[in-house]
Amino acid sequence: MRRGVGLVVLALLAAGCSGGPSPSPPPGTDAARQVAVQLAAALEKKDLKPVAFADAAGPETDAKLQPLVRGMGTVDPEVEVTGVDGSADQASATLAYRWAFPGVAQPWTYDTTVTLRRQDGTWRPVWSPTLLEPGLDGSNRLTQRRLQPDRGELLGEDGDPVVTSRPVVRIGLDKANLPSADQERSARRLAKLVDISADPYVERVERAGPQAFVPAITFRAKDSRRPTNKEVFAIRGALPVQDEAMLAPTSGFASALLGQVGDATAEVVEASDGAVTDGDQVGLSGLQKRYDEQMRGTPGVRVEHAAATAASASPSPEPGEDPSGDPTAEPTPAAEAPLFEVDPVAGKPLETTLNVGLQELAERSLAKNDGAASLVAVRPSTGAVLAVANNAATDGQPVANAGQVQPGSTFKVVSALALLRAGLKPSSPVSCPRTVTVDGRTYENYDDYPASKLGRIDLATAFAQSCNTAFIGQRDELGKSDLRSAAASLGVGTDYDVGFPAYFGSVPTGGDANVRAEAIFGQGKDQVSPLAMALVAASVEGGRTVLPTLVAGQKPASTAKPLSASEAAALKSLMRGVVTEGSGARLARLDGPAVIAKTGTAEYGARTPPRTHAWMIAAQGDLAVAVYVQDGSSGSGTAGPLLESFLRGAR
C-alpha cells in the first residue's frame, strides 16, 4: 500500500474513533489529496502519462518531464504526500522526495510543492518543473554522476604493492564525434583491429548514449600488442584514452590466485542487494572476488543541475561513465554547488604474504617448460606462502593451490613418517625386489632403477632411490588410518579455511590390499595439490606441522598429531639422502644451506604406456618448494631443472 494512501486511511480511522470533535479539512481537500497521491505514484515511475493536468494532457506533460529526469538514469525516487492545504477551488500539496542510490548509504531528500486546481468538479495538478525539484526553472535539468571509490591495493610481503594503480590505454569509440550512419562500420573495424568479437561490441555501441565513449579493450600502457595511435585514429570516431587501472606487475602474475577485476555482471548486481550497479568495478574471480567488499570501497554520488539541452553538454571520452545515469550529462560550471553530494570511501588494502621477486622468479622458471607446470613456495618458519605460480599452459586454472592430482613418490615422505611411527628407523632393513605382486596385480620400480640397490637394503636407501617395491612390502606394518594421520602431521589431507582456495589433499583409509599398496607410494586414491606438497617439505624443514598463511588475519591452527623433533630429524635425514645419493643429486651443487628433496613420478590415465606427472619437492633454509609438471618423464628429469632454476635464483 502506498504511504500517501495509508495516511488518508489512518486519518479517516482517527476521525471515526475520536471521542471528541476534530477539525474538518477544507472542502474537497481529501479528493485533492487523492489526486496528489496519484501524481506521486506517477512521479515515482517517472511516467506522467496517466495523470490529467490542469493545463495539458498527461502525455504532453510527460514529454516535459522526461528531459528533466533522464540524467538520473535508472534511479527512481520515492515520493510521499505529506500535506495538503487549500480552499474549495485551489490547493497545494507537499511532496517529500527520497532518492536512494545503489551502494550509497545516504539518500537525497527534499520537499516540493505542487498546485492543484478544481476544474469541472475534478482536482488536477498544475505542471511546473519545480514539482520535481525546487531549483528547476526550465533552463536546467537534473543529472547524477556516480563517484567511484579508489579500489584497495593488494599488497605482498612487507607491504610491497602487488595489485596497484598502473597506466593503461582504453581504446574505444567516441559517439559524440561519430555520425550514427558510421557507427556500425567503425565498431567492426575497431573490433578487428584490437581482436575482439565484433557483434557484441556493435551492440554495446548501439545501446550507449549519444555522447558516450564506448571502450572496446584496455591495454597496459607498455603492452607491445597495443595498436599505434595512428592505427586507432584511422578509424572514424576511435580514440585511445590514457587512464589507470588496478593491475598486477604483469598480466600473468599469480593470475589464477589473485583473480580479475572488471565490470559488474548482471549476476553480481543482482546478488549485491543494491550495493552494486552496472558499470561498477568489482572482483570477478580469485582473491579479488573473495575480498571484493573490503577492497572495492563505497561509492559516492553527485547530483547537479545541468543545461536543459543535450547539445550544450560537451562530449566526454572519459571511461567509466555511470550507466545508471545519463551518458550525455555533464555537470554545470563549478560555480554552482551540487544539489546533493556524498563522497566515495576508498577500499581497504588486502595484505598477503606473496613475495613479488619470488613470484616473478617462479613464473620465469616455469616458462622454461612447454607443458602445464606449477610451483608453490612456502616459508617453513611461518607458513607464509611466497609464490603461487602456474605457467601459460595451465590455461588459467589454479592448479598450484587447488589442483587435485596423484603425488607419486613425493608421497613417500608421508609414508616414511607413518613407518617411523610404526617402529622402523632409517637404518631398518627392507626388501627391494624388482617386482612385487599383490592380489594378482604386479608392481615394479621405475625403468632405470639401479640394479645395485635391489635386494636387502635399509629404509634410508629405499627412500633415496625411491624403491616402490620396498614401500609396498611394508604396507602391513601400518594400520588403516596411519597414512592419513601421518599426512595430516605434514599438512596434507585435512581441510582448513586459510582465506584462499586451497586443496590440502585426500588420503584413503583402509581398503583392500591394492588400495593400500598404491597409497603407500603415492598412486591410487592419493590426491594432493602442489601447495600441499610444499607444506610437506616445509614441515620437514621447519620441524613442525606447517600450514599455509597467505592473507593477513587468516592463520589456521593444526588439528593433527604434532610432528615431533625426532621424527622431523629422521625425515630430514632421509630427504637429505635423496640429494647426496639419490635422484635429487643435481641440487647438491647449490650454494647455501643444505638442500633436502624428494622426486616423484605418478602414472595417470588409461593409455598404454600410461602418461605420467612429474614432481619434485625440496627445502633449503627458510624456503620450501614444490614443482609439478602435468606431463613429464620423471621427477628428476622434468621437474628437477625447474626447481633447481628457482632455488638458484632465490639465493
C-alpha positions as CSV (number, residue, x, y, z in Angstrom):
1,M,0.0,0.0,0.0
2,R,1.3,3.5,-0.9
3,R,2.2,5.6,2.1
4,G,0.1,8.5,1.0
5,V,-3.0,6.4,0.7
6,G,-2.2,4.9,4.1
7,L,-2.2,8.4,5.6
8,V,-5.7,9.0,4.3
9,V,-7.0,5.8,5.7
10,L,-5.4,6.5,9.1
11,A,-6.8,10.0,9.1
12,L,-10.3,8.7,8.4
13,L,-10.0,6.0,11.1
14,A,-8.8,8.6,13.6
15,A,-11.7,10.8,12.8
16,G,-14.2,7.9,13.2
17,C,-12.7,6.7,16.5
18,S,-12.1,10.0,18.2
19,G,-14.2,10.7,21.3
20,G,-14.3,14.4,20.7
21,P,-14.8,16.9,17.8
22,S,-12.0,17.1,15.2
23,P,-11.2,19.9,12.9
24,S,-12.7,19.5,9.4
25,P,-10.4,19.8,6.4
26,P,-11.2,22.5,3.8
27,P,-13.9,21.4,1.5
28,G,-12.6,19.0,-1.2
29,T,-9.1,18.6,0.1
30,D,-9.5,14.9,0.7
31,A,-10.2,14.5,-3.0
32,A,-7.2,16.8,-3.8
33,R,-5.0,14.6,-1.6
34,Q,-6.1,11.5,-3.7
35,V,-5.0,13.3,-6.9
36,A,-1.7,14.3,-5.3
37,V,-1.1,10.7,-4.3
38,Q,-1.8,9.6,-7.9
39,L,0.7,12.2,-9.1
40,A,3.3,11.0,-6.5
41,A,2.9,7.4,-7.8
42,A,3.4,8.6,-11.4
43,L,6.5,10.6,-10.3
44,E,7.9,7.5,-8.7
45,K,7.7,5.7,-12.0
46,K,8.9,8.9,-13.9
47,D,5.8,8.5,-16.1
48,L,3.2,11.2,-16.1
49,K,1.1,9.9,-19.0
50,P,-1.7,8.5,-16.7
51,V,-2.1,11.9,-15.0
52,A,-4.5,14.5,-16.3
53,F,-3.1,18.0,-15.7
54,A,-5.0,21.3,-15.4
55,D,-3.4,22.8,-18.5
56,A,-2.3,19.8,-20.5
57,A,-2.9,16.1,-21.1
58,G,-0.6,13.6,-19.3
59,P,1.4,12.5,-22.4
60,E,2.1,16.2,-23.2
61,T,3.3,16.9,-19.6
62,D,5.3,13.6,-19.6
63,A,7.2,14.9,-22.6
64,K,8.3,17.9,-20.5
65,L,9.3,15.7,-17.6
66,Q,11.5,13.2,-19.4
67,P,14.3,15.6,-20.3
68,L,14.4,16.7,-16.7
69,V,14.9,13.2,-15.2
70,R,16.9,11.5,-18.0
71,G,20.1,12.4,-16.3
72,M,19.0,10.5,-13.2
73,G,19.2,7.3,-15.2
74,T,17.6,4.2,-13.7
75,V,17.4,5.6,-10.2
76,D,13.7,6.2,-9.3
77,P,12.5,8.4,-6.4
78,E,10.2,7.6,-3.6
79,V,7.6,10.3,-3.4
80,E,5.2,10.8,-0.5
81,V,2.4,13.3,0.0
82,T,3.0,14.8,3.4
83,G,0.4,17.6,3.4
84,V,-2.4,19.3,1.5
85,D,-3.7,22.8,2.2
86,G,-6.2,24.9,0.3
87,S,-9.7,26.1,-0.4
88,A,-12.6,24.7,-2.4
89,D,-11.1,25.5,-5.7
90,Q,-7.3,25.6,-5.3
91,A,-4.9,23.6,-3.1
92,S,-1.2,22.9,-2.7
93,A,0.3,19.5,-1.8
94,T,3.7,19.0,-0.3
95,L,5.7,16.2,-1.9
96,A,8.6,14.6,0.0
97,Y,11.2,13.1,-2.3
98,R,13.7,10.4,-1.4
99,W,16.3,9.3,-4.0
100,A,18.4,6.3,-3.0
101,F,21.5,5.5,-5.0
102,P,22.9,1.9,-5.2
103,G,25.6,1.4,-2.6
104,V,25.4,4.9,-1.2
105,A,24.3,4.9,2.4
106,Q,22.8,8.4,2.5
107,P,19.7,9.2,0.4
108,W,18.9,12.6,-1.2
109,T,15.8,14.1,0.4
110,Y,13.8,17.3,-0.1
111,D,10.3,18.7,-0.4
112,T,8.5,20.3,-3.3
113,T,5.1,21.8,-3.7
114,V,2.5,21.2,-6.4
115,T,-0.5,23.4,-7.1
116,L,-3.9,21.6,-7.7
117,R,-6.9,23.3,-9.2
118,R,-10.6,22.2,-9.3
119,Q,-11.8,22.1,-12.8
120,D,-15.3,20.9,-13.7
121,G,-15.6,19.3,-10.3
122,T,-12.2,17.4,-10.6
123,W,-8.9,18.2,-9.0
124,R,-6.0,18.5,-11.4
125,P,-2.3,19.2,-10.7
126,V,-0.6,22.2,-12.4
127,W,2.6,21.4,-14.2
128,S,5.8,23.1,-13.2
129,P,9.4,21.9,-13.3
130,T,9.5,22.8,-9.6
131,L,7.2,19.9,-8.6
132,L,10.2,17.7,-9.5
133,E,12.8,19.8,-7.7
134,P,12.6,23.3,-6.4
135,G,15.6,24.6,-8.4
136,L,14.3,23.6,-11.8
137,D,13.3,26.6,-13.9
138,G,13.0,25.5,-17.5
139,S,16.7,26.2,-18.3
140,N,18.2,23.3,-16.5
141,R,17.6,19.6,-15.6
142,L,18.7,17.0,-13.1
143,T,21.8,14.9,-13.6
144,Q,23.6,12.5,-11.3
145,R,27.1,11.1,-11.5
146,R,28.2,8.1,-9.6
147,L,31.6,8.7,-7.9
148,Q,33.7,5.6,-7.9
149,P,35.9,4.9,-4.9
150,D,39.6,4.0,-5.3
151,R,39.9,0.3,-5.0
152,G,42.1,-1.1,-2.3
153,E,45.5,-2.3,-3.3
154,L,46.6,-5.9,-2.9
155,L,49.8,-5.9,-1.0
156,G,52.6,-8.5,-0.8
157,E,55.2,-9.4,1.8
158,D,56.5,-6.3,3.7
159,G,53.7,-4.2,2.2
160,D,55.0,-4.3,-1.4
161,P,52.3,-3.3,-3.9
162,V,51.2,-6.3,-6.0
163,V,47.9,-5.1,-7.5
164,T,48.1,-1.3,-7.6
165,S,47.2,1.6,-9.9
166,R,49.1,1.3,-13.2
167,P,48.9,3.2,-16.5
168,V,46.6,1.8,-19.2
169,V,45.2,2.9,-22.5
170,R,41.5,2.3,-23.2
171,I,40.6,2.1,-26.9
172,G,37.1,2.8,-27.9
173,L,34.6,4.9,-29.9
174,D,33.6,8.4,-29.1
175,K,30.0,8.6,-30.2
176,A,29.9,12.3,-29.8
177,N,32.2,12.6,-32.8
178,L,30.8,9.7,-34.8
179,P,27.8,10.1,-37.1
180,S,25.2,7.4,-36.4
181,A,25.5,6.2,-40.0
182,D,29.2,5.3,-39.4
183,Q,28.8,3.7,-36.0
184,E,28.5,0.0,-37.1
185,R,31.3,0.2,-39.6
186,S,33.6,1.9,-37.1
187,A,32.7,-0.6,-34.4
188,R,33.5,-3.5,-36.7
189,R,36.8,-2.0,-37.9
190,L,37.9,-1.3,-34.3
191,A,36.9,-4.8,-33.1
192,K,39.0,-6.3,-35.9
193,L,42.0,-4.0,-35.0
194,V,42.0,-5.0,-31.3
195,D,41.0,-8.6,-32.0
196,I,37.7,-8.8,-30.1
197,S,34.3,-10.2,-31.2
198,A,32.6,-7.7,-33.4
199,D,28.8,-8.4,-32.9
200,P,28.8,-7.8,-29.1
201,Y,30.8,-4.6,-29.4
202,V,28.5,-3.3,-32.1
203,E,25.6,-3.9,-29.8
204,R,27.3,-2.1,-26.9
205,V,27.9,0.9,-29.2
206,E,24.3,1.0,-30.3
207,R,23.0,0.8,-26.7
208,A,25.3,3.6,-25.4
209,G,24.2,7.2,-25.1
210,P,24.8,9.6,-28.0
211,Q,27.7,11.3,-26.2
212,A,29.2,8.2,-24.7
213,F,32.7,6.8,-25.0
214,V,32.4,3.1,-25.5
215,P,35.6,1.2,-24.6
216,A,36.5,-1.8,-26.8
217,I,39.5,-3.0,-24.9
218,T,42.1,-1.9,-22.3
219,F,45.8,-2.4,-22.8
220,R,48.7,-1.8,-20.4
221,A,50.4,1.3,-21.5
222,K,53.6,-0.5,-22.4
223,D,51.9,-3.6,-24.0
224,S,53.6,-4.3,-27.3
225,R,50.4,-5.7,-28.7
226,R,48.6,-2.3,-28.4
227,P,47.8,-0.8,-31.8
228,T,49.5,2.5,-32.5
229,N,47.6,5.7,-32.1
230,K,47.9,6.2,-35.9
231,E,46.1,2.9,-36.5
232,V,43.4,3.9,-34.0
233,F,42.8,7.4,-35.4
234,A,42.5,5.9,-38.9
235,I,39.0,4.6,-37.7
236,R,36.4,7.3,-37.6
237,G,35.4,8.1,-34.0
238,A,38.1,5.9,-32.5
239,L,40.1,7.2,-29.6
240,P,43.0,5.9,-27.3
241,V,42.3,7.3,-23.8
242,Q,45.0,7.3,-21.2
243,D,43.8,6.0,-17.8
244,E,44.8,4.0,-14.8
245,A,43.6,0.6,-13.6
246,M,44.3,-1.7,-10.7
247,L,46.7,-4.3,-12.1
248,A,49.4,-6.7,-11.1
249,P,53.0,-6.2,-12.3
250,T,52.3,-8.4,-15.4
251,S,49.1,-9.9,-16.9
252,G,50.1,-13.4,-15.8
253,F,51.4,-12.5,-12.3
254,A,49.7,-15.1,-10.0
255,S,46.6,-14.5,-12.1
256,A,44.7,-17.7,-11.1
257,L,45.2,-16.8,-7.5
258,L,44.7,-13.1,-7.5
259,G,41.8,-13.1,-9.9
260,Q,40.4,-10.4,-12.1
261,V,38.6,-7.0,-11.6
262,G,36.1,-5.9,-14.2
263,D,32.6,-4.6,-14.9
264,A,29.9,-6.0,-12.6
265,T,27.9,-8.7,-14.3
266,A,24.1,-8.9,-14.1
267,E,24.6,-11.8,-11.6
268,V,26.9,-9.7,-9.4
269,V,24.5,-6.8,-9.5
270,E,21.5,-9.0,-8.5
271,A,23.4,-10.7,-5.7
272,S,24.7,-7.4,-4.2
273,D,21.4,-6.5,-2.7
274,G,21.6,-3.0,-4.1
275,A,25.2,-2.3,-3.3
276,V,26.5,-2.6,-6.9
277,T,25.1,-1.3,-10.1
278,D,26.0,-1.7,-13.8
279,G,29.4,-0.3,-14.6
280,D,30.9,-0.7,-11.1
281,Q,34.3,-2.3,-11.0
282,V,34.2,-5.5,-8.9
283,G,36.3,-8.6,-8.2
284,L,35.2,-11.3,-10.6
285,S,37.5,-14.2,-9.5
286,G,40.2,-15.2,-7.1
287,L,41.2,-13.1,-4.1
288,Q,39.7,-10.0,-5.8
289,K,36.3,-11.7,-5.7
290,R,36.5,-13.2,-2.2
291,Y,37.6,-9.9,-0.7
292,D,35.7,-7.6,-3.0
293,E,33.5,-6.0,-0.3
294,Q,36.6,-4.9,1.6
295,M,38.6,-3.8,-1.5
296,R,36.0,-2.0,-3.6
297,G,35.1,0.6,-1.1
298,T,31.9,2.6,-1.0
299,P,30.7,4.7,-4.0
300,G,29.5,8.3,-3.7
301,V,27.2,10.4,-5.8
302,R,26.9,14.0,-7.1
303,V,23.5,15.4,-8.2
304,E,23.6,18.7,-10.1
305,H,21.7,21.0,-12.4
306,A,22.8,20.6,-16.0
307,A,21.9,22.6,-19.1
308,A,18.5,21.8,-20.3
309,T,19.6,20.8,-23.8
310,A,21.9,17.9,-24.6
311,A,23.5,20.0,-27.3
312,S,25.0,22.2,-24.7
313,A,26.8,19.3,-23.0
314,S,30.4,18.8,-24.1
315,P,31.3,15.3,-25.1
316,S,33.4,13.3,-22.7
317,P,35.5,10.4,-23.8
318,E,36.4,9.6,-20.2
319,P,35.9,5.9,-19.4
320,G,33.8,4.7,-16.5
321,E,30.6,6.8,-17.2
322,D,27.9,5.8,-14.8
323,P,25.4,3.6,-16.6
324,S,22.8,4.4,-14.0
325,G,22.9,8.0,-15.2
326,D,22.7,9.8,-18.5
327,P,25.9,9.4,-20.5
328,T,25.2,12.7,-22.1
329,A,25.0,14.5,-18.8
330,E,27.8,16.9,-17.9
331,P,27.9,19.0,-14.7
332,T,27.3,22.7,-14.8
333,P,30.2,25.0,-14.1
334,A,31.8,24.6,-10.7
335,A,30.4,27.9,-9.6
336,E,27.1,26.2,-8.8
337,A,27.2,23.9,-5.8
338,P,25.9,20.4,-6.2
339,L,22.3,19.8,-5.1
340,F,23.5,16.7,-3.2
341,E,26.9,15.1,-2.8
342,V,28.3,12.1,-0.9
343,D,32.0,11.5,-1.2
344,P,33.2,7.9,-2.1
345,V,35.1,6.0,0.6
346,A,38.2,4.2,-0.7
347,G,38.5,0.5,-0.4
348,K,40.9,-1.1,2.1
349,P,44.0,-2.9,1.0
350,L,44.3,-6.7,1.2
351,E,47.6,-7.8,2.8
352,T,49.2,-11.0,1.6
353,T,52.5,-12.8,2.1
354,L,53.3,-13.0,-1.7
355,N,56.9,-12.1,-2.5
356,V,57.0,-10.1,-5.7
357,G,60.5,-11.2,-6.6
358,L,60.0,-14.9,-5.9
359,Q,56.6,-14.9,-7.7
360,E,58.3,-13.4,-10.8
361,L,61.2,-15.9,-10.5
362,A,58.7,-18.8,-10.2
363,E,57.0,-17.7,-13.4
364,R,60.2,-17.3,-15.3
365,S,61.3,-20.8,-14.1
366,L,58.1,-22.4,-15.2
367,A,58.2,-20.7,-18.6
368,K,61.1,-23.0,-19.5
369,N,58.6,-25.9,-19.7
370,D,56.3,-26.1,-22.7
371,G,53.7,-28.2,-20.9
372,A,51.5,-27.3,-17.9
373,A,53.6,-26.7,-14.8
374,S,53.0,-25.2,-11.4
375,L,55.2,-24.1,-8.4
376,V,54.4,-23.2,-4.8
377,A,57.0,-21.7,-2.4
378,V,56.4,-21.5,1.3
379,R,58.4,-20.1,4.2
380,P,58.8,-23.0,6.7
381,S,59.3,-20.7,9.7
382,T,56.0,-19.0,9.4
383,G,54.0,-20.9,6.7
384,A,53.9,-17.7,4.6
385,V,53.0,-18.5,1.0
386,L,55.6,-16.7,-1.0
387,A,54.8,-17.8,-4.6
388,V,51.9,-19.5,-6.3
389,A,52.7,-19.8,-10.0
390,N,51.1,-21.6,-13.0
391,N,52.6,-21.3,-16.5
392,A,50.5,-20.4,-19.5
393,A,49.9,-24.0,-20.5
394,T,47.7,-24.4,-17.4
395,D,45.1,-22.2,-19.2
396,G,44.3,-20.0,-16.2
397,Q,43.4,-22.9,-13.9
398,P,44.5,-22.6,-10.2
399,V,46.5,-25.8,-10.3
400,A,49.2,-24.7,-7.9
401,N,46.9,-24.1,-5.0
402,A,43.8,-26.1,-5.9
403,G,44.8,-28.9,-8.3
404,Q,43.9,-32.5,-7.4
405,V,46.4,-35.0,-8.7
406,Q,48.4,-38.0,-7.6
407,P,51.7,-37.2,-5.9
408,G,53.8,-40.2,-6.9
409,S,56.9,-40.9,-4.9
410,T,57.0,-37.5,-3.3
411,F,54.3,-39.0,-1.0
412,K,56.9,-41.4,0.3
413,V,57.8,-38.6,2.8
414,V,54.4,-39.2,4.3
415,S,54.7,-43.0,4.1
416,A,58.2,-42.8,5.8
417,L,56.7,-40.8,8.7
418,A,54.0,-43.5,9.1
419,L,56.6,-46.2,9.1
420,L,58.8,-44.4,11.6
421,R,55.8,-44.1,13.9
422,A,55.2,-47.9,13.3
423,G,58.7,-48.6,14.7
424,L,61.0,-48.5,11.7
425,K,64.2,-46.5,11.6
426,P,66.2,-45.1,8.7
427,S,68.6,-48.0,9.3
428,S,65.9,-50.7,9.4
429,P,66.3,-53.4,6.7
430,V,63.7,-53.7,4.0
431,S,63.4,-55.8,0.8
432,C,63.5,-54.2,-2.6
433,P,62.7,-56.8,-5.3
434,R,62.3,-55.9,-9.0
435,T,58.6,-56.6,-8.8
436,V,56.0,-57.4,-6.2
437,T,52.6,-58.9,-6.8
438,V,49.6,-58.0,-4.6
439,D,46.4,-59.9,-5.1
440,G,47.3,-60.7,-8.7
441,R,48.5,-57.2,-9.6
442,T,52.2,-56.7,-10.3
443,Y,54.1,-53.5,-9.3
444,E,57.6,-52.6,-10.3
445,N,60.2,-49.9,-9.9
446,Y,60.8,-47.2,-12.4
447,D,62.6,-48.3,-15.6
448,D,66.2,-47.2,-14.8
449,Y,66.1,-48.1,-11.1
450,P,69.8,-49.1,-10.2
451,A,70.2,-52.8,-10.0
452,S,72.8,-52.4,-7.3
453,K,70.1,-51.1,-5.0
454,L,67.9,-54.1,-5.3
455,G,67.5,-56.8,-2.6
456,R,68.1,-56.3,1.1
457,I,68.7,-52.6,1.7
458,D,67.9,-50.2,4.6
459,L,64.9,-47.8,4.6
460,A,67.2,-44.8,4.0
461,T,68.4,-46.3,0.8
462,A,64.9,-47.3,-0.3
463,F,63.8,-43.8,0.3
464,A,66.8,-42.2,-1.5
465,Q,66.5,-44.5,-4.5
466,S,62.6,-44.4,-4.4
467,C,62.1,-48.1,-4.3
468,N,58.4,-48.7,-4.9
469,T,58.5,-52.4,-4.0
470,A,60.2,-51.8,-0.7
471,F,57.5,-49.4,0.4
472,I,54.7,-51.7,-0.9
473,G,56.3,-54.5,1.1
474,Q,55.8,-52.5,4.3
475,R,52.1,-51.9,3.9
476,D,51.1,-54.4,6.5
477,E,53.1,-52.5,9.1
478,L,50.5,-49.7,9.0
479,G,47.0,-49.5,10.5
480,K,44.2,-48.4,8.3
481,S,44.4,-44.7,9.3
482,D,48.2,-44.5,9.8
483,L,48.9,-42.9,6.4
484,R,46.2,-40.3,6.8
485,S,47.4,-39.4,10.3
486,A,51.0,-39.0,9.1
487,A,49.8,-36.9,6.1
488,A,47.9,-34.6,8.5
489,S,51.1,-34.1,10.6
490,L,52.8,-32.9,7.4
491,G,49.9,-30.5,6.4
492,V,48.2,-32.9,4.0
493,G,44.6,-34.3,3.9
494,T,42.8,-32.1,6.5
495,D,40.9,-29.1,5.2
496,Y,41.4,-25.7,6.8
497,D,39.9,-22.3,6.0
498,V,43.0,-20.3,5.0
499,G,41.3,-17.4,3.3
500,F,42.0,-18.5,-0.3
501,P,41.2,-21.6,-2.4
502,A,43.4,-24.4,-1.1
503,Y,43.3,-28.1,-1.7
504,F,45.1,-30.0,1.1
505,G,44.7,-33.4,-0.4
506,S,42.9,-36.7,0.3
507,V,44.4,-39.9,1.7
508,P,42.5,-43.2,1.8
509,T,42.0,-45.1,5.0
510,G,41.9,-48.9,4.9
511,G,40.7,-50.5,1.7
512,D,41.8,-53.7,0.0
513,A,45.4,-54.8,-0.4
514,N,45.8,-53.0,-3.7
515,V,44.4,-49.7,-2.4
516,R,46.9,-49.9,0.5
517,A,49.8,-50.9,-1.8
518,E,49.1,-48.0,-4.2
519,A,48.5,-45.4,-1.5
520,I,51.9,-46.1,0.2
521,F,53.8,-44.9,-2.9
522,G,51.6,-42.0,-4.0
523,Q,49.3,-43.7,-6.6
524,G,45.8,-44.9,-6.5
525,K,43.5,-42.8,-4.4
526,D,46.1,-40.4,-3.0
527,Q,45.3,-36.8,-4.2
528,V,47.3,-33.6,-3.5
529,S,47.9,-30.2,-4.8
530,P,51.4,-28.6,-5.3
531,L,50.5,-26.4,-2.3
532,A,50.0,-29.5,-0.1
533,M,53.3,-31.0,-1.2
534,A,55.1,-27.7,-0.5
535,L,53.7,-28.0,3.0
536,V,55.3,-31.4,3.4
537,A,58.7,-30.1,2.5
538,A,58.1,-27.1,4.8
539,S,57.0,-29.2,7.7
540,V,60.1,-31.4,7.5
541,E,62.4,-28.4,7.2
542,G,60.6,-26.5,9.9
543,G,60.4,-29.5,12.3
544,R,56.6,-29.0,12.9
545,T,53.3,-29.1,11.1
546,V,53.3,-26.2,8.8
547,L,50.0,-24.8,7.5
548,P,49.8,-22.0,4.9
549,T,49.3,-18.3,5.6
550,L,48.6,-16.0,2.7
551,V,46.0,-13.5,3.8
552,A,46.5,-11.3,6.8
553,G,44.3,-12.4,9.7
554,Q,43.9,-15.9,8.4
555,K,46.2,-18.2,10.4
556,P,45.0,-21.8,10.8
557,A,45.9,-24.0,13.7
558,S,46.7,-27.6,13.1
559,T,44.4,-30.3,14.5
560,A,46.8,-33.1,13.6
561,K,49.1,-35.1,15.8
562,P,52.2,-32.9,16.2
563,L,55.3,-33.7,14.3
564,S,58.0,-34.5,16.9
565,A,61.5,-33.2,16.7
566,S,62.9,-36.7,16.4
567,E,60.5,-37.5,13.5
568,A,61.4,-34.3,11.7
569,A,65.1,-35.0,12.1
570,A,64.7,-38.6,10.7
571,L,62.7,-37.3,7.8
572,K,65.2,-34.5,7.1
573,S,68.0,-37.1,7.1
574,L,66.0,-39.3,4.6
575,M,65.3,-36.3,2.3
576,R,69.0,-35.2,2.5
577,G,69.9,-38.7,1.3
578,V,67.9,-38.0,-1.9
579,V,70.3,-35.1,-2.7
580,T,73.5,-36.8,-1.7
581,E,73.0,-40.2,-3.2
582,G,69.6,-40.4,-5.0
583,S,67.5,-38.8,-7.7
584,G,68.0,-35.2,-6.4
585,A,71.7,-35.1,-6.9
586,R,71.5,-32.1,-9.1
587,L,70.6,-30.0,-6.1
588,A,73.8,-30.9,-4.3
589,R,75.6,-28.2,-6.3
590,L,73.6,-25.3,-4.9
591,D,75.3,-22.8,-2.7
592,G,73.9,-22.1,0.7
593,P,72.2,-24.3,3.3
594,A,72.0,-28.0,2.7
595,V,69.1,-28.9,0.5
596,I,66.6,-31.7,1.2
597,A,64.4,-33.1,-1.5
598,K,62.2,-35.9,-2.9
599,T,61.3,-36.6,-6.5
600,G,58.2,-38.4,-7.8
601,T,56.5,-39.7,-10.9
602,A,52.8,-40.6,-10.9
603,E,51.1,-42.6,-13.6
604,Y,47.7,-41.5,-14.8
605,G,45.1,-42.1,-17.5
606,A,44.2,-45.2,-19.4
607,R,46.8,-45.1,-22.2
608,T,49.5,-47.8,-22.6
609,P,52.0,-46.9,-21.5
610,P,50.3,-44.5,-19.1
611,R,51.1,-40.8,-19.1
612,T,53.0,-39.5,-16.1
613,H,53.0,-36.5,-13.8
614,A,56.5,-35.3,-12.7
615,W,57.1,-33.9,-9.2
616,M,59.9,-32.6,-7.1
617,I,59.8,-31.1,-3.6
618,A,62.7,-29.5,-1.8
619,A,63.6,-27.2,1.0
620,Q,66.7,-25.0,1.6
621,G,67.0,-22.9,4.7
622,D,63.7,-21.0,5.1
623,L,62.3,-21.8,1.7
624,A,60.3,-24.9,0.8
625,V,59.2,-25.5,-2.8
626,A,57.0,-28.0,-4.8
627,V,57.1,-28.2,-8.6
628,Y,54.5,-30.2,-10.5
629,V,54.6,-30.9,-14.3
630,Q,51.4,-32.3,-15.7
631,D,53.2,-34.4,-18.3
632,G,56.8,-35.2,-17.5
633,S,59.0,-38.2,-18.0
634,S,60.4,-38.1,-14.5
635,G,60.6,-36.0,-11.4
636,S,64.4,-35.6,-11.5
637,G,64.5,-35.0,-15.3
638,T,61.4,-32.8,-15.8
639,A,60.5,-31.1,-12.6
640,G,64.1,-31.1,-11.2
641,P,65.5,-28.5,-13.6
642,L,62.6,-26.1,-12.9
643,L,63.0,-26.4,-9.2
644,E,66.8,-26.0,-9.5
645,S,66.4,-22.8,-11.5
646,F,64.1,-21.4,-8.9
647,L,66.3,-22.2,-5.9
648,R,69.4,-20.8,-7.7
649,G,67.5,-17.6,-8.5
650,A,66.2,-17.3,-4.9
651,R,69.7,-17.2,-3.5
